[in-house]
Amino acid sequence: METTDSRLLTGILEQAEQSAKKTLQEAKQQASAIVGDAKKKAESEMEGLRRELAQKLKQMDLRLQANMTSAKRKAILRQGDEKYQQVLARVQSMLDAKTIEPYLPQWIAEAALGLDLKEAKVACSPQCPVTEAHLKTASELVEKATGSSIVLHLESKPIRGLGVVVSSLDGMVSFNNQVEIRLRRLDRVLRAMIQEHT
């Protein structure tokens, strides 16, 4: 009986051992599958993080390039503006009463043509007064250009800047041809010339 018991015990032990080996084998396979899945998930997350980081780096690089371009543009504009101010100051310093006096008849005629009036008054600065001879020459220039005559009068009220202001007798419309205003009208041209030579 002992042998039968012993064989039975041995059979049970062998069966238990086989069952344990099988369970261990299945556990190893499951653990390996879990580790493999975790590895794939981790690699996928890492790849996602790499892509996200690459995208952020690309955006930062684009922002940096945009900022650098903007800074360069601002520096160029600032430099151009400084040069413009220098040129403007130099031009204004060169334009004095003696320099502009010969151009007064043309400036009066230009303003009169712009207003298209039959009669107008001309204001000037005390530093560069308009004379009756200037008014006569301006009237002749208007008549030559349009075939129409204009009567021009001297305004008793002076202006501050060099140049002229031609206005209707009632003062409702006027054309400002002072040096400072004429230079402002040429602002774009001056800036373009400066930028071209910079």
C-alpha positions in Angstrom: 0.0 0.0 0.0 2.9 2.1 0.6 4.0 1.9 -2.9 0.6 2.7 -4.2 0.5 5.7 -1.9 4.0 6.6 -2.8 3.2 6.4 -6.5 0.0 8.4 -6.0 2.0 11.0 -4.1 4.7 11.0 -6.7 2.0 11.4 -9.4 0.4 14.2 -7.5 3.8 15.9 -7.1 4.7 15.5 -10.7 1.3 16.8 -11.8 1.7 19.8 -9.3 5.2 20.4 -10.7 3.9 20.3 -14.3 1.0 22.6 -13.4 3.4 24.9 -11.6 5.8 25.0 -14.6 2.8 25.6 -16.9 1.5 28.4 -14.6 5.0 29.9 -14.4 5.4 29.6 -18.2 2.0 31.4 -18.7 3.0 34.1 -16.1 6.3 34.7 -17.9 4.5 35.0 -21.2 1.9 37.4 -19.7 4.7 39.4 -17.9 6.7 39.5 -21.2 3.5 40.7 -23.1 2.9 43.4 -20.4 6.5 44.5 -20.5 6.3 44.6 -24.4 3.1 46.6 -24.3 4.5 49.0 -21.7 7.7 49.3 -23.8 5.7 50.1 -27.0 3.5 52.6 -25.0 6.6 54.3 -23.5 8.2 54.5 -27.0 5.0 55.9 -28.5 4.8 58.5 -25.7 8.5 59.3 -26.2 8.0 59.7 -29.9 5.0 62.0 -29.2 7.1 64.1 -26.8 9.9 64.3 -29.4 7.5 65.5 -32.0 6.0 68.0 -29.6 9.5 69.3 -28.6 10.5 69.5 -32.2 7.4 71.5 -33.0 8.0 73.8 -30.1 11.6 74.3 -31.1 10.5 75.1 -34.7 8.0 77.6 -33.4 10.7 79.2 -31.1 13.0 79.3 -34.1 10.3 81.0 -36.3 9.6 83.5 -33.5 13.3 84.2 -33.1 13.7 84.8 -36.9 10.6 87.0 -36.9 11.9 89.0 -34.0 15.4 89.3 -35.6 13.7 90.4 -38.9 11.6 92.9 -37.1 14.6 94.3 -35.1 16.6 94.6 -38.3 13.7 96.4 -40.0 13.2 98.8 -37.0 17.0 99.5 -37.0 16.9 100.3 -40.8 13.8 102.5 -40.3 15.4 104.2 -37.4 18.6 104.8 -39.3 16.6 106.0 -42.3 14.6 108.4 -40.1 17.8 109.7 -38.5 19.3 110.4 -41.9 16.0 112.0 -43.0 16.0 114.3 -40.0 19.7 115.2 -40.8 18.9 115.9 -44.5 15.8 117.9 -43.5 17.7 120.0 -41.0 20.5 120.6 -43.6 18.0 121.6 -46.3 16.1 123.9 -43.9 19.4 125.5 -42.8 20.2 126.2 -46.5 16.8 127.7 -47.3 16.9 131.3 -46.2 15.1 134.4 -47.4 17.8 135.1 -50.0 17.5 131.5 -51.4 13.8 131.3 -51.7 13.0 134.9 -52.7 13.4 134.2 -56.5 10.9 131.3 -56.2 8.1 133.3 -54.5 6.3 134.2 -57.8 6.2 130.5 -58.8 5.0 129.4 -55.4 2.3 132.1 -55.4 1.2 131.0 -58.9 1.2 127.4 -57.9 -1.0 128.1 -54.9 -3.3 130.4 -57.0 -3.7 127.6 -59.6 -4.5 125.1 -56.9 -7.2 127.4 -55.5 -8.7 128.3 -58.9 -9.9 131.8 -57.8 -10.3 135.1 -59.7 -9.0 137.1 -56.7 -6.8 136.1 -53.8 -4.6 137.4 -51.0 -1.0 136.5 -50.3 0.5 136.3 -46.8 4.2 136.2 -46.3 6.8 136.4 -43.5 8.6 139.6 -42.6 11.9 137.8 -43.1 11.1 137.3 -46.8 8.4 139.8 -47.9 6.4 139.5 -51.1 6.5 142.6 -53.3 4.1 143.9 -55.9 6.6 142.7 -58.5 6.3 139.1 -57.2 2.5 139.4 -57.4 2.6 140.8 -60.9 5.0 138.0 -62.0 2.8 135.4 -60.3 -0.4 136.8 -62.1 1.4 136.6 -65.4 2.4 133.0 -64.7 -1.2 132.0 -63.9 -2.5 133.8 -67.0 0.2 132.1 -69.2 -0.8 128.6 -67.8 -4.6 129.0 -67.8 -5.5 131.9 -70.0 -7.4 133.4 -67.1 -6.4 136.4 -65.1 -6.2 136.6 -61.3 -6.0 139.7 -59.0 -3.5 139.2 -56.1 -3.4 141.4 -53.0 -0.9 141.4 -50.2 -2.2 140.2 -46.8 -1.5 142.6 -43.9 -1.3 139.7 -41.4 2.2 138.0 -41.6 3.0 134.3 -41.4 5.7 132.9 -39.2 7.6 130.6 -41.7 9.4 131.4 -44.9 7.2 131.1 -48.0 3.6 132.2 -48.8 0.0 131.3 -48.0 -2.5 132.2 -50.7 -6.1 132.3 -49.6 -9.5 133.5 -50.8 -10.5 137.0 -49.7 -12.8 135.6 -47.1 -10.1 133.3 -45.8 -12.3 130.2 -46.2 -9.8 128.3 -48.5 -6.1 128.6 -48.6 -3.0 127.0 -50.1 0.0 126.9 -47.8 3.3 127.1 -49.7 5.6 127.7 -46.7 9.0 126.0 -46.9 8.2 123.6 -44.0 4.9 122.5 -45.7 6.5 122.2 -49.1 9.2 119.9 -47.5 6.4 117.8 -45.9 4.8 117.3 -49.3 8.1 116.0 -50.5 8.5 113.7 -47.5 7.9 110.4 -49.4 10.3 111.4 -52.2 13.0 112.5 -49.7 12.6 109.2 -47.7 12.8 107.1 -50.8 15.9 108.9 -52.0 17.6 108.4 -48.6 16.6 104.8 -48.5 17.9 104.2 -52.0 21.3 105.6 -51.0 21.5 103.8 -47.7 
